[in-house]
Amino acid sequence: MAKKTDLEKSLKDLEAIVGKLEEGDLPLEQSLKEFEKGVKLSRECQTALKDAEQKVKILMDGDLKDFETPEED
């Protein structure tokens, strides 16, 4: 059974990794490890978002539309 991605936690972890990499204080080997973790997290987040979109499509009978905002007068 596939592990379910906690999207919010994954996004926070990804932001932390980006912050570390942007500081530029890590040695090259550690930077590469952090980059690899970031790529993995990014892919997991993309998959979770695609799964959520598919569920919404199913719930909307396959007719996914943009949300409309009320127009101001």
N, CA, C and O atoms as a Maestro MAE file, in Angstrom:
{
 s_m_m2io_version
 :::
 2.0.0
}

f_m_ct {
 s_m_title
 :::
 protein
 m_atom[292] {
  # First column is atom index #
  i_m_mmod_type
  r_m_x_coord
  r_m_y_coord
  r_m_z_coord
  i_m_residue_number
  s_m_chain_name
  s_m_pdb_residue_name
  s_m_pdb_atom_name
  i_m_atomic_number
  :::
  1 25 0.842 -1.189 0.000 1 A "MET " " N  " 7
  2 3 0.000 0.000 0.000 1 A "MET " " CA " 6
  3 2 0.883 1.247 0.000 1 A "MET " " C  " 6
  4 15 1.820 1.335 0.793 1 A "MET " " O  " 8
  5 25 0.602 2.197 -0.864 2 A "ALA " " N  " 7
  6 3 1.403 3.405 -0.984 2 A "ALA " " CA " 6
  7 2 1.179 4.329 0.206 2 A "ALA " " C  " 6
  8 15 0.069 4.462 0.722 2 A "ALA " " O  " 8
  9 25 2.271 4.963 0.624 3 A "LYS " " N  " 7
  10 3 2.200 5.911 1.731 3 A "LYS " " CA " 6
  11 2 1.504 7.190 1.266 3 A "LYS " " C  " 6
  12 15 1.831 7.741 0.214 3 A "LYS " " O  " 8
  13 25 0.551 7.646 2.055 4 A "LYS " " N  " 7
  14 3 -0.190 8.856 1.710 4 A "LYS " " CA " 6
  15 2 0.645 10.088 2.063 4 A "LYS " " C  " 6
  16 15 1.210 10.165 3.154 4 A "LYS " " O  " 8
  17 25 0.723 11.031 1.158 5 A "THR " " N  " 7
  18 3 1.510 12.235 1.358 5 A "THR " " CA " 6
  19 2 0.733 13.253 2.179 5 A "THR " " C  " 6
  20 15 -0.414 13.577 1.870 5 A "THR " " O  " 8
  21 25 1.379 13.753 3.235 6 A "ASP " " N  " 7
  22 3 0.823 14.863 4.004 6 A "ASP " " CA " 6
  23 2 1.292 16.128 3.282 6 A "ASP " " C  " 6
  24 15 2.405 16.606 3.501 6 A "ASP " " O  " 8
  25 25 0.434 16.653 2.427 7 A "LEU " " N  " 7
  26 3 0.807 17.741 1.538 7 A "LEU " " CA " 6
  27 2 1.324 18.956 2.294 7 A "LEU " " C  " 6
  28 15 2.354 19.520 1.925 7 A "LEU " " O  " 8
  29 25 0.625 19.364 3.341 8 A "GLU " " N  " 7
  30 3 1.046 20.555 4.080 8 A "GLU " " CA " 6
  31 2 2.424 20.368 4.718 8 A "GLU " " C  " 6
  32 15 3.259 21.271 4.673 8 A "GLU " " O  " 8
  33 25 2.660 19.191 5.313 9 A "LYS " " N  " 7
  34 3 3.959 18.924 5.925 9 A "LYS " " CA " 6
  35 2 5.039 18.876 4.846 9 A "LYS " " C  " 6
  36 15 6.127 19.423 5.028 9 A "LYS " " O  " 8
  37 25 4.741 18.233 3.743 10 A "SER " " N  " 7
  38 3 5.718 18.136 2.656 10 A "SER " " CA " 6
  39 2 6.081 19.509 2.110 10 A "SER " " C  " 6
  40 15 7.247 19.768 1.811 10 A "SER " " O  " 8
  41 25 5.096 20.391 1.977 11 A "LEU " " N  " 7
  42 3 5.372 21.737 1.482 11 A "LEU " " CA " 6
  43 2 6.239 22.517 2.459 11 A "LEU " " C  " 6
  44 15 7.138 23.247 2.040 11 A "LEU " " O  " 8
  45 25 5.980 22.373 3.767 12 A "LYS " " N  " 7
  46 3 6.811 23.050 4.777 12 A "LYS " " CA " 6
  47 2 8.240 22.514 4.737 12 A "LYS " " C  " 6
  48 15 9.201 23.280 4.817 12 A "LYS " " O  " 8
  49 25 8.372 21.196 4.611 13 A "ASP " " N  " 7
  50 3 9.700 20.588 4.521 13 A "ASP " " CA " 6
  51 2 10.427 21.080 3.275 13 A "ASP " " C  " 6
  52 15 11.624 21.362 3.317 13 A "ASP " " O  " 8
  53 25 9.708 21.179 2.186 14 A "LEU " " N  " 7
  54 3 10.300 21.657 0.935 14 A "LEU " " CA " 6
  55 2 10.755 23.109 1.070 14 A "LEU " " C  " 6
  56 15 11.831 23.468 0.593 14 A "LEU " " O  " 8
  57 25 9.945 23.938 1.713 15 A "GLU " " N  " 7
  58 3 10.331 25.336 1.947 15 A "GLU " " CA " 6
  59 2 11.594 25.420 2.799 15 A "GLU " " C  " 6
  60 15 12.461 26.255 2.544 15 A "GLU " " O  " 8
  61 25 11.702 24.557 3.809 16 A "ALA " " N  " 7
  62 3 12.888 24.547 4.670 16 A "ALA " " CA " 6
  63 2 14.136 24.164 3.876 16 A "ALA " " C  " 6
  64 15 15.201 24.754 4.059 16 A "ALA " " O  " 8
  65 25 13.997 23.183 3.004 17 A "ILE " " N  " 7
  66 3 15.119 22.754 2.175 17 A "ILE " " CA " 6
  67 2 15.553 23.882 1.244 17 A "ILE " " C  " 6
  68 15 16.746 24.144 1.095 17 A "ILE " " O  " 8
  69 25 14.599 24.537 0.629 18 A "VAL " " N  " 7
  70 3 14.922 25.655 -0.271 18 A "VAL " " CA " 6
  71 2 15.657 26.747 0.504 18 A "VAL " " C  " 6
  72 15 16.631 27.318 0.011 18 A "VAL " " O  " 8
  73 25 15.186 27.036 1.720 19 A "GLY " " N  " 7
  74 3 15.848 28.038 2.546 19 A "GLY " " CA " 6
  75 2 17.291 27.676 2.837 19 A "GLY " " C  " 6
  76 15 18.172 28.530 2.740 19 A "GLY " " O  " 8
  77 25 17.551 26.417 3.194 20 A "LYS " " N  " 7
  78 3 18.920 25.969 3.463 20 A "LYS " " CA " 6
  79 2 19.799 26.121 2.227 20 A "LYS " " C  " 6
  80 15 20.935 26.591 2.305 20 A "LYS " " O  " 8
  81 25 19.247 25.712 1.081 21 A "LEU " " N  " 7
  82 3 20.032 25.776 -0.153 21 A "LEU " " CA " 6
  83 2 20.307 27.219 -0.576 21 A "LEU " " C  " 6
  84 15 21.380 27.524 -1.098 21 A "LEU " " O  " 8
  85 25 19.337 28.101 -0.350 22 A "GLU " " N  " 7
  86 3 19.519 29.501 -0.726 22 A "GLU " " CA " 6
  87 2 20.580 30.187 0.129 22 A "GLU " " C  " 6
  88 15 21.256 31.105 -0.336 22 A "GLU " " O  " 8
  89 25 20.728 29.744 1.375 23 A "GLU " " N  " 7
  90 3 21.746 30.335 2.243 23 A "GLU " " CA " 6
  91 2 23.143 30.063 1.712 23 A "GLU " " C  " 6
  92 15 24.041 30.890 1.870 23 A "GLU " " O  " 8
  93 25 23.333 28.912 1.083 24 A "GLY " " N  " 7
  94 3 24.618 28.593 0.470 24 A "GLY " " CA " 6
  95 2 25.706 28.224 1.455 24 A "GLY " " C  " 6
  96 15 26.882 28.224 1.088 24 A "GLY " " O  " 8
  97 25 25.354 27.906 2.710 25 A "ASP " " N  " 7
  98 3 26.358 27.594 3.724 25 A "ASP " " CA " 6
  99 2 26.672 26.105 3.841 25 A "ASP " " C  " 6
  100 15 27.589 25.723 4.568 25 A "ASP " " O  " 8
  101 25 25.929 25.267 3.139 26 A "LEU " " N  " 7
  102 3 26.132 23.824 3.245 26 A "LEU " " CA " 6
  103 2 27.283 23.368 2.352 26 A "LEU " " C  " 6
  104 15 27.515 23.932 1.283 26 A "LEU " " O  " 8
  105 25 27.996 22.347 2.804 27 A "PRO " " N  " 7
  106 3 29.005 21.752 1.922 27 A "PRO " " CA " 6
  107 2 28.318 21.119 0.707 27 A "PRO " " C  " 6
  108 15 27.126 20.814 0.744 27 A "PRO " " O  " 8
  109 25 29.070 20.931 -0.342 28 A "LEU " " N  " 7
  110 3 28.510 20.425 -1.594 28 A "LEU " " CA " 6
  111 2 27.769 19.112 -1.405 28 A "LEU " " C  " 6
  112 15 26.660 18.954 -1.915 28 A "LEU " " O  " 8
  113 25 28.356 18.173 -0.688 29 A "GLU " " N  " 7
  114 3 27.717 16.868 -0.513 29 A "GLU " " CA " 6
  115 2 26.374 17.000 0.208 29 A "GLU " " C  " 6
  116 15 25.396 16.360 -0.179 29 A "GLU " " O  " 8
  117 25 26.326 17.825 1.248 30 A "GLN " " N  " 7
  118 3 25.072 18.034 1.979 30 A "GLN " " CA " 6
  119 2 24.054 18.772 1.103 30 A "GLN " " C  " 6
  120 15 22.860 18.476 1.159 30 A "GLN " " O  " 8
  121 25 24.516 19.722 0.302 31 A "SER " " N  " 7
  122 3 23.629 20.432 -0.618 31 A "SER " " CA " 6
  123 2 22.985 19.470 -1.609 31 A "SER " " C  " 6
  124 15 21.794 19.581 -1.902 31 A "SER " " O  " 8
  125 25 23.767 18.530 -2.123 32 A "LEU " " N  " 7
  126 3 23.237 17.543 -3.067 32 A "LEU " " CA " 6
  127 2 22.198 16.641 -2.399 32 A "LEU " " C  " 6
  128 15 21.187 16.298 -3.011 32 A "LEU " " O  " 8
  129 25 22.449 16.256 -1.138 33 A "LYS " " N  " 7
  130 3 21.481 15.428 -0.411 33 A "LYS " " CA " 6
  131 2 20.184 16.199 -0.189 33 A "LYS " " C  " 6
  132 15 19.096 15.651 -0.368 33 A "LYS " " O  " 8
  133 25 20.296 17.461 0.197 34 A "GLU " " N  " 7
  134 3 19.110 18.289 0.412 34 A "GLU " " CA " 6
  135 2 18.358 18.500 -0.897 34 A "GLU " " C  " 6
  136 15 17.128 18.459 -0.925 34 A "GLU " " O  " 8
  137 25 19.099 18.725 -1.983 35 A "PHE " " N  " 7
  138 3 18.472 18.903 -3.295 35 A "PHE " " CA " 6
  139 2 17.712 17.641 -3.689 35 A "PHE " " C  " 6
  140 15 16.592 17.717 -4.195 35 A "PHE " " O  " 8
  141 25 18.326 16.479 -3.454 36 A "GLU " " N  " 7
  142 3 17.674 15.201 -3.774 36 A "GLU " " CA " 6
  143 2 16.385 15.041 -2.962 36 A "GLU " " C  " 6
  144 15 15.365 14.616 -3.504 36 A "GLU " " O  " 8
  145 25 16.421 15.377 -1.667 37 A "LYS " " N  " 7
  146 3 15.211 15.311 -0.835 37 A "LYS " " CA " 6
  147 2 14.153 16.266 -1.371 37 A "LYS " " C  " 6
  148 15 12.969 15.931 -1.407 37 A "LYS " " O  " 8
  149 25 14.578 17.455 -1.787 38 A "GLY " " N  " 7
  150 3 13.646 18.447 -2.321 38 A "GLY " " CA " 6
  151 2 12.968 17.979 -3.591 38 A "GLY " " C  " 6
  152 15 11.766 18.182 -3.764 38 A "GLY " " O  " 8
  153 25 13.714 17.363 -4.472 39 A "VAL " " N  " 7
  154 3 13.140 16.841 -5.717 39 A "VAL " " CA " 6
  155 2 12.116 15.757 -5.395 39 A "VAL " " C  " 6
  156 15 11.035 15.730 -5.984 39 A "VAL " " O  " 8
  157 25 12.447 14.867 -4.466 40 A "LYS " " N  " 7
  158 3 11.524 13.799 -4.077 40 A "LYS " " CA " 6
  159 2 10.243 14.387 -3.489 40 A "LYS " " C  " 6
  160 15 9.143 13.966 -3.848 40 A "LYS " " O  " 8
  161 25 10.383 15.359 -2.583 41 A "LEU " " N  " 7
  162 3 9.215 15.998 -1.982 41 A "LEU " " CA " 6
  163 2 8.364 16.697 -3.040 41 A "LEU " " C  " 6
  164 15 7.136 16.617 -3.010 41 A "LEU " " O  " 8
  165 25 9.016 17.376 -3.964 42 A "SER " " N  " 7
  166 3 8.304 18.075 -5.025 42 A "SER " " CA " 6
  167 2 7.468 17.102 -5.857 42 A "SER " " C  " 6
  168 15 6.321 17.393 -6.194 42 A "SER " " O  " 8
  169 25 8.036 15.968 -6.178 43 A "ARG " " N  " 7
  170 3 7.314 14.958 -6.958 43 A "ARG " " CA " 6
  171 2 6.137 14.397 -6.167 43 A "ARG " " C  " 6
  172 15 5.054 14.190 -6.714 43 A "ARG " " O  " 8
  173 25 6.359 14.151 -4.873 44 A "GLU " " N  " 7
  174 3 5.273 13.647 -4.028 44 A "GLU " " CA " 6
  175 2 4.133 14.658 -3.950 44 A "GLU " " C  " 6
  176 15 2.961 14.283 -3.989 44 A "GLU " " O  " 8
  177 25 4.480 15.943 -3.841 45 A "CYS " " N  " 7
  178 3 3.455 16.993 -3.778 45 A "CYS " " CA " 6
  179 2 2.678 17.075 -5.089 45 A "CYS " " C  " 6
  180 15 1.455 17.213 -5.082 45 A "CYS " " O  " 8
  181 25 3.386 16.991 -6.209 46 A "GLN " " N  " 7
  182 3 2.718 17.020 -7.510 46 A "GLN " " CA " 6
  183 2 1.745 15.855 -7.650 46 A "GLN " " C  " 6
  184 15 0.635 16.023 -8.155 46 A "GLN " " O  " 8
  185 25 2.163 14.678 -7.204 47 A "THR " " N  " 7
  186 3 1.299 13.502 -7.271 47 A "THR " " CA " 6
  187 2 0.069 13.688 -6.392 47 A "THR " " C  " 6
  188 15 -1.047 13.370 -6.802 47 A "THR " " O  " 8
  189 25 0.275 14.203 -5.181 48 A "ALA " " N  " 7
  190 3 -0.850 14.423 -4.262 48 A "ALA " " CA " 6
  191 2 -1.828 15.438 -4.847 48 A "ALA " " C  " 6
  192 15 -3.042 15.265 -4.729 48 A "ALA " " O  " 8
  193 25 -1.315 16.490 -5.474 49 A "LEU " " N  " 7
  194 3 -2.195 17.495 -6.086 49 A "LEU " " CA " 6
  195 2 -2.962 16.916 -7.273 49 A "LEU " " C  " 6
  196 15 -4.143 17.214 -7.451 49 A "LEU " " O  " 8
  197 25 -2.306 16.095 -8.081 50 A "LYS " " N  " 7
  198 3 -2.989 15.457 -9.212 50 A "LYS " " CA " 6
  199 2 -4.081 14.517 -8.721 50 A "LYS " " C  " 6
  200 15 -5.166 14.458 -9.299 50 A "LYS " " O  " 8
  201 25 -3.786 13.776 -7.643 51 A "ASP " " N  " 7
  202 3 -4.792 12.881 -7.065 51 A "ASP " " CA " 6
  203 2 -6.002 13.671 -6.564 51 A "ASP " " C  " 6
  204 15 -7.147 13.271 -6.775 51 A "ASP " " O  " 8
  205 25 -5.735 14.787 -5.905 52 A "ALA " " N  " 7
  206 3 -6.828 15.623 -5.398 52 A "ALA " " CA " 6
  207 2 -7.654 16.182 -6.551 52 A "ALA " " C  " 6
  208 15 -8.881 16.225 -6.470 52 A "ALA " " O  " 8
  209 25 -6.991 16.609 -7.618 53 A "GLU " " N  " 7
  210 3 -7.705 17.130 -8.784 53 A "GLU " " CA " 6
  211 2 -8.587 16.044 -9.403 53 A "GLU " " C  " 6
  212 15 -9.717 16.311 -9.809 53 A "GLU " " O  " 8
  213 25 -8.061 14.819 -9.470 54 A "GLN " " N  " 7
  214 3 -8.837 13.714 -10.031 54 A "GLN " " CA " 6
  215 2 -10.073 13.442 -9.186 54 A "GLN " " C  " 6
  216 15 -11.149 13.186 -9.726 54 A "GLN " " O  " 8
  217 25 -9.931 13.494 -7.873 55 A "LYS " " N  " 7
  218 3 -11.075 13.276 -6.987 55 A "LYS " " CA " 6
  219 2 -12.132 14.355 -7.187 55 A "LYS " " C  " 6
  220 15 -13.330 14.071 -7.188 55 A "LYS " " O  " 8
  221 25 -11.679 15.595 -7.357 56 A "VAL " " N  " 7
  222 3 -12.621 16.698 -7.585 56 A "VAL " " CA " 6
  223 2 -13.344 16.484 -8.912 56 A "VAL " " C  " 6
  224 15 -14.553 16.697 -9.003 56 A "VAL " " O  " 8
  225 25 -12.608 16.064 -9.937 57 A "LYS " " N  " 7
  226 3 -13.237 15.791 -11.234 57 A "LYS " " CA " 6
  227 2 -14.318 14.727 -11.100 57 A "LYS " " C  " 6
  228 15 -15.409 14.862 -11.654 57 A "LYS " " O  " 8
  229 25 -14.005 13.671 -10.364 58 A "ILE " " N  " 7
  230 3 -14.978 12.592 -10.168 58 A "ILE " " CA " 6
  231 2 -16.205 13.128 -9.450 58 A "ILE " " C  " 6
  232 15 -17.337 12.837 -9.838 58 A "ILE " " O  " 8
  233 25 -15.977 13.914 -8.402 59 A "LEU " " N  " 7
  234 3 -17.102 14.469 -7.640 59 A "LEU " " CA " 6
  235 2 -17.937 15.438 -8.465 59 A "LEU " " C  " 6
  236 15 -19.134 15.593 -8.223 59 A "LEU " " O  " 8
  237 25 -17.312 16.084 -9.429 60 A "MET " " N  " 7
  238 3 -18.012 17.049 -10.282 60 A "MET " " CA " 6
  239 2 -18.493 16.388 -11.567 60 A "MET " " C  " 6
  240 15 -18.793 17.079 -12.541 60 A "MET " " O  " 8
  241 25 -18.572 15.066 -11.585 61 A "ASP " " N  " 7
  242 3 -18.997 14.293 -12.750 61 A "ASP " " CA " 6
  243 2 -18.148 14.576 -13.981 61 A "ASP " " C  " 6
  244 15 -18.657 14.655 -15.099 61 A "ASP " " O  " 8
  245 25 -16.852 14.725 -13.758 62 A "GLY " " N  " 7
  246 3 -15.927 14.916 -14.865 62 A "GLY " " CA " 6
  247 2 -15.907 16.305 -15.446 62 A "GLY " " C  " 6
  248 15 -15.217 16.542 -16.437 62 A "GLY " " O  " 8
  249 25 -16.641 17.232 -14.865 63 A "ASP " " N  " 7
  250 3 -16.734 18.587 -15.410 63 A "ASP " " CA " 6
  251 2 -16.029 19.557 -14.467 63 A "ASP " " C  " 6
  252 15 -16.677 20.227 -13.663 63 A "ASP " " O  " 8
  253 25 -14.708 19.633 -14.565 64 A "LEU " " N  " 7
  254 3 -13.924 20.509 -13.706 64 A "LEU " " CA " 6
  255 2 -13.934 21.918 -14.279 64 A "LEU " " C  " 6
  256 15 -13.544 22.129 -15.428 64 A "LEU " " O  " 8
  257 25 -14.373 22.868 -13.489 65 A "LYS " " N  " 7
  258 3 -14.455 24.256 -13.931 65 A "LYS " " CA " 6
  259 2 -13.662 25.142 -12.985 65 A "LYS " " C  " 6
  260 15 -13.417 24.776 -11.835 65 A "LYS " " O  " 8
  261 25 -13.265 26.304 -13.474 66 A "ASP " " N  " 7
  262 3 -12.613 27.282 -12.619 66 A "ASP " " CA " 6
  263 2 -13.627 27.840 -11.638 66 A "ASP " " C  " 6
  264 15 -14.807 27.982 -11.960 66 A "ASP " " O  " 8
  265 25 -13.159 28.154 -10.441 67 A "PHE " " N  " 7
  266 3 -14.034 28.782 -9.474 67 A "PHE " " CA " 6
  267 2 -14.325 30.195 -9.902 67 A "PHE " " C  " 6
  268 15 -13.436 30.900 -10.380 67 A "PHE " " O  " 8
  269 25 -15.554 30.614 -9.737 68 A "GLU " " N  " 7
  270 3 -15.940 31.978 -10.086 68 A "GLU " " CA " 6
  271 2 -16.040 32.801 -8.811 68 A "GLU " " C  " 6
  272 15 -16.535 32.331 -7.786 68 A "GLU " " O  " 8
  273 25 -15.565 34.029 -8.892 69 A "THR " " N  " 7
  274 3 -15.687 34.931 -7.768 69 A "THR " " CA " 6
  275 2 -16.776 35.939 -8.067 69 A "THR " " C  " 6
  276 15 -16.937 36.350 -9.216 69 A "THR " " O  " 8
  277 25 -17.519 36.341 -7.067 70 A "PRO " " N  " 7
  278 3 -18.565 37.343 -7.328 70 A "PRO " " CA " 6
  279 2 -17.948 38.654 -7.813 70 A "PRO " " C  " 6
  280 15 -16.930 39.114 -7.295 70 A "PRO " " O  " 8
  281 25 -18.576 39.224 -8.796 71 A "GLU " " N  " 7
  282 3 -18.071 40.480 -9.330 71 A "GLU " " CA " 6
  283 2 -18.518 41.635 -8.433 71 A "GLU " " C  " 6
  284 15 -19.631 41.659 -7.909 71 A "GLU " " O  " 8
  285 25 -17.590 42.600 -8.282 72 A "GLU " " N  " 7
  286 3 -17.908 43.761 -7.461 72 A "GLU " " CA " 6
  287 2 -18.617 44.813 -8.314 72 A "GLU " " C  " 6
  288 15 -18.338 44.959 -9.504 72 A "GLU " " O  " 8
  289 25 -19.535 45.538 -7.683 73 A "ASP " " N  " 7
  290 3 -20.259 46.588 -8.397 73 A "ASP " " CA " 6
  291 2 -19.460 47.856 -8.466 73 A "ASP " " C  " 6
  292 15 -19.921 48.846 -9.034 73 A "ASP " " O  " 8
  :::
 }
 m_bond[291] {
  # First column is bond index #
  i_m_from
  i_m_to
  i_m_order
  :::
  1 1 2 1
  2 2 3 1
  3 3 4 2
  4 3 5 1
  5 5 6 1
  6 6 7 1
  7 7 8 2
  8 7 9 1
  9 9 10 1
  10 10 11 1
  11 11 12 2
  12 11 13 1
  13 13 14 1
  14 14 15 1
  15 15 16 2
  16 15 17 1
  17 17 18 1
  18 18 19 1
  19 19 20 2
  20 19 21 1
  21 21 22 1
  22 22 23 1
  23 23 24 2
  24 23 25 1
  25 25 26 1
  26 26 27 1
  27 27 28 2
  28 27 29 1
  29 29 30 1
  30 30 31 1
  31 31 32 2
  32 31 33 1
  33 33 34 1
  34 34 35 1
  35 35 36 2
  36 35 37 1
  37 37 38 1
  38 38 39 1
  39 39 40 2
  40 39 41 1
  41 41 42 1
  42 42 43 1
  43 43 44 2
  44 43 45 1
  45 45 46 1
  46 46 47 1
  47 47 48 2
  48 47 49 1
  49 49 50 1
  50 50 51 1
  51 51 52 2
  52 51 53 1
  53 53 54 1
  54 54 55 1
  55 55 56 2
  56 55 57 1
  57 57 58 1
  58 58 59 1
  59 59 60 2
  60 59 61 1
  61 61 62 1
  62 62 63 1
  63 63 64 2
  64 63 65 1
  65 65 66 1
  66 66 67 1
  67 67 68 2
  68 67 69 1
  69 69 70 1
  70 70 71 1
  71 71 72 2
  72 71 73 1
  73 73 74 1
  74 74 75 1
  75 75 76 2
  76 75 77 1
  77 77 78 1
  78 78 79 1
  79 79 80 2
  80 79 81 1
  81 81 82 1
  82 82 83 1
  83 83 84 2
  84 83 85 1
  85 85 86 1
  86 86 87 1
  87 87 88 2
  88 87 89 1
  89 89 90 1
  90 90 91 1
  91 91 92 2
  92 91 93 1
  93 93 94 1
  94 94 95 1
  95 95 96 2
  96 95 97 1
  97 97 98 1
  98 98 99 1
  99 99 100 2
  100 99 101 1
  101 101 102 1
  102 102 103 1
  103 103 104 2
  104 103 105 1
  105 105 106 1
  106 106 107 1
  107 107 108 2
  108 107 109 1
  109 109 110 1
  110 110 111 1
  111 111 112 2
  112 111 113 1
  113 113 114 1
  114 114 115 1
  115 115 116 2
  116 115 117 1
  117 117 118 1
  118 118 119 1
  119 119 120 2
  120 119 121 1
  121 121 122 1
  122 122 123 1
  123 123 124 2
  124 123 125 1
  125 125 126 1
  126 126 127 1
  127 127 128 2
  128 127 129 1
  129 129 130 1
  130 130 131 1
  131 131 132 2
  132 131 133 1
  133 133 134 1
  134 134 135 1
  135 135 136 2
  136 135 137 1
  137 137 138 1
  138 138 139 1
  139 139 140 2
  140 139 141 1
  141 141 142 1
  142 142 143 1
  143 143 144 2
  144 143 145 1
  145 145 146 1
  146 146 147 1
  147 147 148 2
  148 147 149 1
  149 149 150 1
  150 150 151 1
  151 151 152 2
  152 151 153 1
  153 153 154 1
  154 154 155 1
  155 155 156 2
  156 155 157 1
  157 157 158 1
  158 158 159 1
  159 159 160 2
  160 159 161 1
  161 161 162 1
  162 162 163 1
  163 163 164 2
  164 163 165 1
  165 165 166 1
  166 166 167 1
  167 167 168 2
  168 167 169 1
  169 169 170 1
  170 170 171 1
  171 171 172 2
  172 171 173 1
  173 173 174 1
  174 174 175 1
  175 175 176 2
  176 175 177 1
  177 177 178 1
  178 178 179 1
  179 179 180 2
  180 179 181 1
  181 181 182 1
  182 182 183 1
  183 183 184 2
  184 183 185 1
  185 185 186 1
  186 186 187 1
  187 187 188 2
  188 187 189 1
  189 189 190 1
  190 190 191 1
  191 191 192 2
  192 191 193 1
  193 193 194 1
  194 194 195 1
  195 195 196 2
  196 195 197 1
  197 197 198 1
  198 198 199 1
  199 199 200 2
  200 199 201 1
  201 201 202 1
  202 202 203 1
  203 203 204 2
  204 203 205 1
  205 205 206 1
  206 206 207 1
  207 207 208 2
  208 207 209 1
  209 209 210 1
  210 210 211 1
  211 211 212 2
  212 211 213 1
  213 213 214 1
  214 214 215 1
  215 215 216 2
  216 215 217 1
  217 217 218 1
  218 218 219 1
  219 219 220 2
  220 219 221 1
  221 221 222 1
  222 222 223 1
  223 223 224 2
  224 223 225 1
  225 225 226 1
  226 226 227 1
  227 227 228 2
  228 227 229 1
  229 229 230 1
  230 230 231 1
  231 231 232 2
  232 231 233 1
  233 233 234 1
  234 234 235 1
  235 235 236 2
  236 235 237 1
  237 237 238 1
  238 238 239 1
  239 239 240 2
  240 239 241 1
  241 241 242 1
  242 242 243 1
  243 243 244 2
  244 243 245 1
  245 245 246 1
  246 246 247 1
  247 247 248 2
  248 247 249 1
  249 249 250 1
  250 250 251 1
  251 251 252 2
  252 251 253 1
  253 253 254 1
  254 254 255 1
  255 255 256 2
  256 255 257 1
  257 257 258 1
  258 258 259 1
  259 259 260 2
  260 259 261 1
  261 261 262 1
  262 262 263 1
  263 263 264 2
  264 263 265 1
  265 265 266 1
  266 266 267 1
  267 267 268 2
  268 267 269 1
  269 269 270 1
  270 270 271 1
  271 271 272 2
  272 271 273 1
  273 273 274 1
  274 274 275 1
  275 275 276 2
  276 275 277 1
  277 277 278 1
  278 278 279 1
  279 279 280 2
  280 279 281 1
  281 281 282 1
  282 282 283 1
  283 283 284 2
  284 283 285 1
  285 285 286 1
  286 286 287 1
  287 287 288 2
  288 287 289 1
  289 289 290 1
  290 290 291 1
  291 291 292 2
  :::
 }
}
